[in-house]
């Protein structure tokens, strides 16, 4: 779709750049093209990559690595932040571009975002076919080879499988992370 007023397009681009400068994730508009691609297909002349998934929460001095969190309550309510980190496997240099699509394991037949019937499932359910990988968001990789996504809070104890797909731009091949489980525990 063409913009009739170039100033509107420039204002939108400036606003998105401002959000990126503040460290806020902005979903990439080209989700359809990425979703239809084969994330494991190697591009010509692309080096194999390392595709690492990490879990964080906000601490008083910045991001804190976590392996589990308590469910949200009146006294504690910590948000999970997903981090995709992509590097060139041979040099260790970070990816300088590309897109990451974060996914979670979802039980078949359950609606997403229904607090009374959570669809989130452990990665083992995706492995055995009782669940499938569902897309969360597609975001641009920054100059450090990172993408961060705030998954949010959870109020019902559960274990959820996460992974990401990477669509390379430049010298690092398309790929995907190993799936990882994250657990929210009862308080």
C-alpha positions in Angstrom: 0.0 0.0 0.0 1.4 3.4 -1.0 1.3 6.3 1.4 -0.1 9.4 -0.2 1.7 11.7 2.2 5.4 10.9 2.6 5.5 12.8 5.9 3.2 10.2 7.4 5.6 7.4 6.4 8.5 9.4 7.7 6.7 10.0 11.0 5.9 6.3 11.4 9.5 5.3 10.7 10.8 7.9 13.2 8.4 6.6 15.8 9.5 3.0 15.3 13.2 4.0 15.4 12.5 5.9 18.7 10.9 2.8 20.2 13.9 0.7 19.1 16.3 3.2 20.6 14.4 2.8 23.9 15.0 -0.9 23.7 11.3 -1.8 23.1 10.6 -4.6 20.8 8.5 -3.8 17.7 6.9 -6.6 15.7 8.2 -6.8 12.2 5.5 -6.2 9.6 6.7 -9.0 7.2 5.5 -11.9 9.4 3.8 -13.7 6.5 6.9 -13.9 4.3 8.9 -15.2 7.2 6.3 -17.7 8.4 6.2 -19.2 4.9 10.0 -19.7 4.7 12.0 -22.7 5.6 14.0 -21.6 8.6 16.4 -24.5 8.4 17.3 -24.1 4.7 20.9 -22.9 4.3 21.4 -19.9 2.2 24.2 -20.0 -0.4 27.5 -18.9 1.0 26.1 -18.6 4.6 28.0 -19.9 7.6 26.4 -22.1 10.1 25.1 -20.2 13.1 24.7 -20.7 16.9 21.1 -20.1 17.9 20.8 -19.7 21.7 17.7 -19.1 23.7 17.9 -17.5 27.2 15.4 -16.5 29.9 15.5 -13.3 31.9 13.5 -11.1 34.2 14.1 -7.5 35.2 16.1 -7.0 38.3 17.1 -3.8 40.2 20.3 -3.6 38.1 19.1 -4.8 34.8 18.3 -8.2 33.3 18.7 -11.3 35.5 19.1 -14.8 34.1 16.3 -17.2 35.4 15.5 -20.8 35.0 12.0 -20.6 36.6 9.8 -18.0 38.2 7.0 -18.0 40.8 3.5 -17.4 39.4 2.2 -13.8 39.7 0.7 -13.0 43.1 0.0 -9.9 45.1 3.5 -9.9 46.6 5.6 -11.0 43.6 4.8 -10.5 39.9 7.9 -11.0 37.7 7.7 -10.9 33.9 9.6 -13.4 31.7 11.7 -12.0 29.0 12.8 -14.2 26.1 16.2 -13.6 24.5 17.3 -15.0 21.2 21.1 -14.7 20.6 22.5 -15.5 17.1 26.3 -15.8 16.3 28.4 -17.1 13.5 29.4 -20.7 14.7 32.9 -20.4 13.4 33.9 -16.9 14.4 31.6 -16.2 17.4 30.7 -12.9 15.9 27.1 -11.8 16.4 24.5 -11.7 13.7 24.2 -8.1 12.3 20.6 -8.5 11.0 17.8 -10.9 10.2 14.5 -11.8 11.8 13.6 -14.0 14.8 10.2 -15.6 15.2 9.6 -16.7 18.8 7.3 -19.7 19.3 5.7 -21.5 22.2 4.4 -25.0 22.4 0.5 -25.0 22.4 -1.9 -27.8 23.1 -4.1 -28.5 20.1 -7.7 -27.4 20.3 -7.3 -24.9 23.1 -7.7 -21.1 22.5 -4.7 -18.9 23.1 -5.0 -16.2 25.9 -7.7 -18.1 27.7 -6.8 -17.9 31.4 -9.3 -20.6 32.4 -7.9 -23.1 29.9 -4.2 -22.4 29.3 -3.0 -23.7 25.9 0.8 -23.5 26.8 2.5 -26.9 26.9 5.9 -28.3 27.7 8.2 -29.0 24.7 7.7 -32.7 25.1 4.0 -32.2 24.1 5.2 -30.7 20.8 7.7 -33.6 20.4 5.0 -36.3 20.8 2.4 -34.5 18.6 -0.2 -33.6 21.3 0.8 -29.9 20.8 2.2 -27.7 18.0 4.5 -24.7 17.8 2.6 -21.4 17.7 4.1 -18.0 16.7 4.4 -15.3 19.4 6.1 -12.5 17.5 8.6 -11.7 14.7 11.3 -9.1 15.5 14.5 -7.7 14.0 17.9 -8.8 15.3 19.9 -6.0 16.7 23.7 -5.3 16.1 24.6 -7.4 19.1 22.9 -10.5 17.6 20.0 -10.2 20.1 16.3 -10.0 20.1 14.3 -9.6 23.4 10.6 -10.3 23.8 8.6 -9.7 27.0 6.4 -12.8 27.4 4.8 -11.4 30.4 3.4 -12.8 33.7 1.7 -16.2 34.4 -0.8 -16.8 37.2 -1.3 -20.6 36.9 1.7 -22.9 37.5 2.9 -24.6 34.4 5.8 -25.5 32.2 6.0 -24.0 28.7 8.3 -24.9 25.8 9.8 -22.1 23.8 12.1 -21.9 20.7 12.9 -19.4 18.0 13.4 -19.5 14.2 16.0 -17.3 12.6 15.9 -16.0 9.0 19.3 -14.8 8.2 20.4 -11.6 6.6 24.1 -11.6 5.7 26.5 -14.3 6.3 24.8 -16.4 9.0 22.5 -19.2 7.8 18.8 -19.6 8.6 18.3 -21.8 11.6 16.4 -22.5 14.9 17.2 -22.8 18.5 16.9 -26.0 20.5 13.5 -25.9 22.3 13.7 -25.1 26.0 11.2 -25.5 28.8 10.5 -22.7 31.3 8.6 -23.4 34.5 6.4 -21.2 36.7 6.0 -22.5 40.2 3.3 -22.1 42.8 4.1 -19.7 45.7 
